[in-house]
């Protein structure tokens, strides 16, 4: 992963997490920590999407 300072030069960083373990396959090595780290991101996304109209079949 590139250093945060490099990413901030070309993009807006909204959420950044550093992990001591997990490496290339965190979903296999540290699944609980990965879930705890990603859940807030998706919770924010769901809040934003609530205001959008839904399609009705």
Residue pairs with C-beta under 8 A, 6 or more apart in sequence:
4 13
4 16
7 13
15 40
15 41
17 37
19 26
19 30
19 33
19 37
21 29
21 30
21 33
22 29
22 30
22 33
22 34
23 29
26 33
26 34
27 34
